[in-house]
Amino acid sequence: MDLTLFSRNSGYAWEISPHGAMRVPAVIYADESLVRAMDHKVYEQVCNVAMLPGIVQASYAMPDAHWGYGFPIGGVAAFDAGEGGVVSAGGVGFDISCGVRCLTTGLQVDAVMAVQKALADGLYRDIPAGLGSSGSIRLNPAAMDAMLSGGARWAVEQGYGVAADLERTEERGRMSGAQPECVSAHAKQRQRDEMGTLGSGNHYLEVQQIAEVYDSDAARVMGLREGEVVVSIHCGSRGLGHQIGTEFLKRMVMAATQHGITLPDRELACAPIDSAIGREYLGAMRAGVNCALANRQILTHLVRAVFARVLPAAELALLYDVSHNTCKVEEHMVAGRARALHVHRKGATRAFGPGHPALPDALRPTGQPVLIGGSMGTASYVLAGTQAGEALSWSSACHGAGRAMSRHQAGKIWRGRQVIDELAARGILIRSPSGRGVAEEAPGAYKDVNAVVDAADAAGLARKVALLEPLVCIKG
């Protein structure tokens, strides 16, 4: 990207002054090398978001930003309903509440490596993964609506996990305001057999070793000890979330015209927050969030069952579960005054700082765990939210490495077997139903996650706590 398009506010904040129809500035948080490597579409999209009605303060992009649908992946924007603010399905994304949860095990890495193959095979056998994958759960209409209303709380009530898990889950396991009646019959039908499944694309289940600790105090509070093993689960709301996004994007294109909204890009289709369609979308989206929370909770139960067979000494406790693709009503300080804002995070993670009332008591002193997934075969990170992040980005941080090339490009460069063999030579076992999917998710198809996380840390969005390296990866 052309650096002359920006004014550099600091070593890690690159600002685009309002021009044309922009209502507020746009800011990209990254180091110089990351900004240079970004596609110009990121510039266009972060500027387009700044043109939407009711946007507050600025349009933001995180260090892992890359081209997306409407919003850039890694885009963050907040809107005020009282000032004509809008809600945009493109600002949430198709995989509603795609997110990561991390489980500690208390196991040393040597104990896991002694049964690495058996553990990989057991997880692959019991965790449904891949395009169109289905699980053993079948939801009738009443159970579907109960799940969409109850989220992870519903899953725990059905026997999938324990009540303690809910305290360590965003929204304590249930997004309020969900309206299952706003979710179409087709969306519900797509999800009927998909609970407790990983899905495809960049979704994964990974067994990881804690290779390095950067903040010993925060790591101690989070239960992270160097040389021990954790499990990370990355997935979302599967077919239901995708269908909600698809349907409401079409409706919002027409709604924008009806409400006199000029769209800089059709993919930024939106509606006033207080309009009928705006309220319907929020009700459906919140149901999608609950679907994702329930899905990750069920997967946690399945993972615990595998560990109980292969490594019965393991005690899988939930560190935290946080979503990436959401729009949430949050209270933020604007010019010294608390305001309720609809914060869109698309491919970005909520990162509340120390003392935030939304955090569980045990984690409140350190700040929210920010779970950053690497690409397959590369490191992941646990960070902690900062108080400075409130003013910088509505308490938001990056969510992963960010793609450096499209899946189509990656598929032309790598072959699945090649990637699996190369990672096996490094001691990392991959299990996947799709060789093509593995090729499309090759480590080289992503940005350097270390550079992305270093930029987020240096910018003050979140601070590094621990580095995680993969041992086993179940890939959709």
N, C-alpha and C positions, 0 to 999 in steps of 0.2 A: 504494500500500500504506500502511496505517496505521503511522506511525512510532512510535506509543506501544507497539507490540508488541515493540520492541527496546530494548536498552540499547546505547548507542553507546560502544564501547571506544576508538575513535579517529575521526578524520574519515572513515575508509573501512572500518571494521569494525563491523558491526551484529550484535549477539549476541542470540540467543533462549535464555533460560535453560531448562533441562530442566523439563518439566511433563508431566503425564499419563504415557504410556508411554515418553517419551524417555529414553534411556540416557545421552546426552551432550548438550552444547549444540549449537546450530546457528549458523553464522556466515555472513553475506552480506557480501562485499566489494564496495563500490560507493560512489559519492558520494550525497548526499541526493536529488538530482533523479532519479537512476537508480532508487533504492529506491522513491521515491514512484510512479514510473511502472510498477513491476513489478506484474503481476497477483497477487492474493492467493493463487493456486494455487502460486506459488513458495514462499510462506511455508509452506503446508500440506505441500508435497512435501519441502522441506528438513527440516521437523520429522519427517515420516514416516520419512525415511531414518535419522534419529537414533534411531529405535525398533528398528532391526534388530539381531539378536544379534551380539555380537563387534565392534561398531563401536568404533574407537579415537579418542579425543581430541575429535572434533567432526564434524558434518556441514557441509560447506562448499558455498557457491554463489559463482560468479564474477560479475564486473560485467555480463556479457552474459546473465545467467540469465533464462530464461523457462520457461513451462510445458512439460513433456515427458511421456514415458510412464514412469511410476513415479518415477524420479529427475527433477529439473528438468534441462533443458538447461543446462549450466554447473555441474552437480553433481559434487562430489568427495567420496569417502568411502573410508576404509581399514579393513580387517577383519583380525583376528588369528585364524588357523586354530586356534591353541592355546587360544583362549578361546571356542570355538564360533562363530567368525566364518563369515559366509555369502558366497556369490557370487551375484550377481543379474544375470540377463540384461537386466533393465530398467535396471540401473546401467551397462551398456555401450552398449545401444541396438541398433537394427536394422541400421544401417550400420556394421558392425564395422570398426574401424580407418580410418574416414573420416579423411582427413588432408590435409595440404598439403605439397608440395615446391616449393622455389624454386631456379631456375637463373639464374646470372649469365650475361651474354652478352659483356661487354666492348664493346658497341656504344653509341655516342652516340645520343641520342634523335632527332637530325636524320636520321641514316642510316636509322632505322626508319620515320620518318614519310614519307620519300621513297618507300617501297614499302609503305605501310600497308595499302592495299586488297589488293594482291597477297598480302601476308602473311596478312591476315585470311581471304581466300578460300582460300589454300593450307591453312591450319590447319583451316578448316571442312570442306574436302573430305577431308582425310586423318585427322582425329580424329573417330571415330564418337561422336555425342552424341545424347541424347534418351532418352525412355522406351523400354525394350526394345531399345536400340541394340545391334548386334552388330558384331564386327570380323572380320578375315580369319583369325584364329587359331582352330583347332578342336582341342580337347583330347580325346584318347581317355582311357579310365579310368586307364591307367598314367601318362600325362602329367599328368592332373588331380591324382593323388595326389602326384606329384613336385613339382608347383607348390605344393600345399598344405603340403608339408613344407619346401620350399626357399625360398619367397618371392622376393624380389628377386635372391637369389643364383641361383636357378633361371633367372630371366629373363636375367641376364647370361650364364649358361652357354649359353643358347639364342641368344645374339648380340644381345640387346636391351640395349645399354649397355656400360659398361666397369667393370672391377673397382674403380676409384677411386670410383665412385658408392656402393659399399657402405659405405665408410668414413664417408660423410656421411649415411647412412640410419639411422634409429632401429633398435636391435637389430642394427646392421650388416647389415641387409637380410634377416635371417631370425629369426623368433620361435621360440625353442626350445620343446620340449614340445608341439608340434602333433601332433594325432592325426587324420589324414585318415579313419581308420576310424570316427570318431565323427561325421562329417559324413554326412548322409543322402544317398541316391542322388538324391532330388529336388533337394536343394540343389546337388549337383554338376551335375545336368542343367541347372539354371537358369544355371549359370556356363559351360557348355561353349563357348558362342559369344561370351561377353561380355568376354574378356580384351582389354585395350587399348582400353577404351571409357570415356567420361566418365559416362554415365548422365544422370539428370534431376535435378529439384529444384534445390538450391542448388549443385550441382557446376558447375565451370567450369574453363576454361583461359584465363589472362589474360596479355597482354603489358603490362608496366607500366614506367613511368619512375621512377627514384629522384628524388623531388622535393625531399627535405630529409633531411639527416643530423643526428641529435641527439648521437650519441656517436661522435666521429671515430675514436677508438682501436678500439672494437669494430667499427665499419664497415670500417676498414682490414683487420682480421683476417678479416672475413667477405667481403671483396672487393666491398664496396658503395661506389660512388662517385656523388656527385650528378651528375645529367645523363645517367647511363647507364641501360641497359634490362635488366630481368630478366623471367623467365617464371615464373608460378606455376600449379601444377596442383592442383586440389582435387577429390578423388573418393575412393571407398572400395572395398568388397568386393562391390558390386553385388548381384545376385540371391542369390548364395550367402550373404552375410552376413545379408541380410534373412530368408532361410529358416531359417538357424541360430537367429536370435533368435526367430522365430515358433514354431518347434518346441519349443525349450527353455523358453520362457515357459509354454507349456501344461503341460509336464512338471513344471516347478518349482512350479506352483500345487498340484499333488497332492503333490509332495515336501515342501513346507512343512508341510502337514497331517500327513503321516506322521512328520515329525521334531518335531512339537509346536511349530512356529513360528506365532505369531499375526501375520498380515499386517495392517498398518494400511491397506493398499490392495492389492487383487488385482494391480495392475500392478507391485508390488514383489515379485512371486514370486521366491523364492530357494531355495537349498539349502545345507546346511553344506558348507564348502570340502572337507572330508575325506570327504564322502559319495560314493557311486558316481556319482550324477547330477552332483554338483558337479565331480568329476574329469572326467567325460565332457564337461560343458559347457566347462571350461577347455581341454580338448584340441581341441574343435571350434572354440572362439573363437580359439585361437592359430592354427589352420589358416586361419580367416577373416582374421586379421591378415596372414598370409603372402600370402593372395590379394590383399589391398589393396596390399601392398608390391610384389608382382609386377605388379599392374595399373598402378601409377604408374610403375614402371620401364619397362614397355613403352610407355606414353604418352610418356615422356621420349625414348625412341628415335624415336618417330614425330615428335615436335616437332623433334628435331635434324635429321631428314631434310628437313623443310619448310624450316627455316632454311638448311640447306646449299644448297638450290636458290635461295631468294629472297635470302638474305644470307650468302653463303659466307664472309665474314670473321668471322662470329660464332663464338665458342667457348663452347658451352653447358656450363658446369661446375656440378655440383650444390653448392648452398650447404648445404641440409639437407632432410630429409624427416622429418616428425613426425606422429604419429597423434592423433586426438581421442577416439575411442570405444574404450576398452580397459579391461581389468583386468590389472594386472601385479604380479608379486611383486617388491617393492623393499625395500631395507633403509633404514629411517628411524630417527631418534633419538626415543625416547619416554622422557621423564623421565630423560634422561641415559644411556639404554641402547639399543643398536642392536637393532631387532626387524624380522623379516621380515613384511611386511604385504602383503595383496592390495589394491592401490589401484585403485579404480574411478574412471575419469574419463569422464564422459559430456558431450560438447560442451565439453571442457576439455583444455588442452594441457599435457603434461609440460614443466617449465621448470627443469631442473637448473642450479644455480649454478656459478660459476667453480670449477675444480679437481675437479669430479665425475669419478670414474673411468670412467663410462659414455660420456663425450664423447671424440671423436677428439682426438688431441694438438693439432692446429692450432687447435681451437676451445676447448680446455679453459681457457685464460687468461681468456676473455671470458664464459663461460657459454653454455648451449645457445641456439641460435637459436630463438626463439618466433615462429612464423609466423601472423599474425592476418589473416584474410581479411575484407575489407569486403563490403558489398553491391554488386551490380552497378552500376557507375558511380560508386562512392565509393572512398575511399582504403583501402589495406591497409597493414599495418605489419610491420616486422621488429623484434622485441624481443629481449632477452637475459635468461636466467634469473638469479636472484639467490640469494645464500646465505641471505638472510632468508626466502625463500619456503619453505625446508624446514620451519621452525617454523610458518609462517602457514597453509600449505595443502598439505602434502606435496609441495612443489615443483611447484605447478600454477598455471596462469594461464588467462585467458579464451581463446577460440578464434576469435572473430569479433565481429560487431556484435550479433548476437542479434535475433530477430524481434520487431517491435513489434506486428504483427498477423498473423492467420492468412492462409494462401494464399487461402482462400475470400474473405476480406474484401478482400485486395489485388486479386483478380480482378474484384471489383465496382467498384473505383475506377479501375483503369488498363486500358488496352488495349495489347497487345504492340507494335503499330505506333507508337503514341503514344510509348512508352518508347524504342523504337529511334531514332525521329526526334529526340527531345529529346536523347538522348545523342550522336547524330551531329552535332548542332549544336554540341556541346561538344568535338568532335574525337575522340569515342570510338566505334569501330565495333563493333557487336554482330552476331554470327552465331548463329542458333539455329533448330532445326527446328520450334519450338513458340512461336507468338505468345502462347498462354495461359501457357506456362511463363515467358516474359519478363515478362508482366504480374504473375504471382504473385511474381516475384523483383524487382519494381521497387524502386529505392533507398528510396523512402518507406515501404516495408513493414518496414524494419529500423530499429533504434535508431541513434543517432549513434555511429559507430565511433570518432570522435575522443574523445568523452566516455568511452566504454568503455575505450579504451586509456589515456587520462589517469588514469582511476581505478585501473587495474591498476598503472600506474607509481607513482602516489602511494601506493598501499597497500603497495608493496614486493614485489608478486608477480613482476614482471619490469620491466625498464627499457627505455625507448624507444631504438632505434638508428637506424631509418630509416623514412621515409614513402614509400609507393609509390602512384602514381596511374595509373589504367588508360588504355591506348591502344587495345587490341583485346581483346574478350571473346568467347570461344566458350562459349555457354551451353547446358547440357542442358535 
